[in-house]
């Protein structure tokens, strides 16, 4: 790719969540005015492009509470040092949207604070496309829940978190138990947590719900100290009801810890009964020999839960590929369990699953189109033959003549691994082993490389 092409691709990565690439229309219901926040903005600004607010002011409605339902707050590029609280409140017909400005990289940095980095307390709000990080370099050793603070926490109903990049904090997302109608979509979460003397702490997503629905869909999560999806609650601290984990890619959860193991997906905890749980169409991976359960639905203890569905998941590796605890009504079918310990169930059910050793030939390629941004997709490749490249049909994502770029998610801000003008059919992606991104504060990542046997890519349309 030429220098000009690389520059365009990097533009796309920082702008691909703005809905402005290649002339595409925004899928967010942006109807009202546009306001601006900047790292060098001030409370005395008016929210205009020339006189932007600081982020704290913008997230409380701006000076004079000018931000109204249907408006958009654009985050200009640069680093905003937190923590921050949003009380922006829209309506069902006109949510308020907070988005990264086109072509710029907006970073919200917890910067070592013990308080949660980005807290949402206003209903009917959408948070889209920016980055949340904690650049504190301390990764050991504590058992305190606020040793490395939560990154994005939700204390409001009717909220959406779309295509965010969240890394190197405590839990990446935390959804509090009493707020219904929450969606986390298309986000990339990695290097979450810290090492404690007892175990690795910090999960990509910590989800609870008394009522639901909570939808966790089409996210990519990898290389945490703790679990990937941690759908869990302690006794007396809330419920697990109507939570749906669908179409996510979760790999190498727990592999940053040096003294514990954690599942890629856990659904079920110390408060019964969990009910209305679905775990469907997810794709997971563990390297050979890793001893954790891969997908665990229901606790190991004797708690009896309500209804759940586990369907069409693709689980590779783990001491147990799929563990099913105690449920009064369970649907478990269509799952593919390869190269691990197969299925272990405590529920009387007739589970259908393909259980087999890891294949030695061929490839399995899955493409998940982004529901919010045309021209964007997650690409997952299981490369059983260890081939140098993989052919991926993206004809349902791109149109002939469109420009595009592809990144390996383990080198998200590096040079694209492929790109150019789409001429139809399949594109060729390298299955090279990419070093995992080092957690902040560590010289290198303890997590193993996944290529050439397994790689995950992000595809995005780029400007002409």
Secondary structure, 3 states (H helix, E strand, C coil): CCHHHHHHHHHHHHHCCCCCHHHCCCCCCCCCCEEEECCCCCCCCCCCCCCCECHHHHCCCCCCCCCCCCCEEEECCEEEECCEEECCCCCCCCCEEEEECCCCCEEEECCCCCCCCEEECCCCEEEECCEEECCCCCCECCCCCCCCCCCEEECCCCEEEECCEEECCCCCEEECCCCCCEEEECCEEECCCEECCCCEECCCEEECECCCCEEEECCEEECCCCCCEEECCCCCCCCEECEEEECCEEECCCCCCCCCCCCCEEECCCCCCCECEEEECCEEECCCCCCCEEEEECCCCCCEEEEEEEECCEEECCCEEEEECEEEEEEEECEEEECCCCEEECCCCCCCEEEECCCCCCEEEEEEECCCCCCCEEEEEEECCCCCEEEEECCCCCCCCCEEEEEEHHHCCCCCCEEEECCCCEEEEECCCCCCCCCCCCCCCCCCCCCCCEEEEEEEEECC
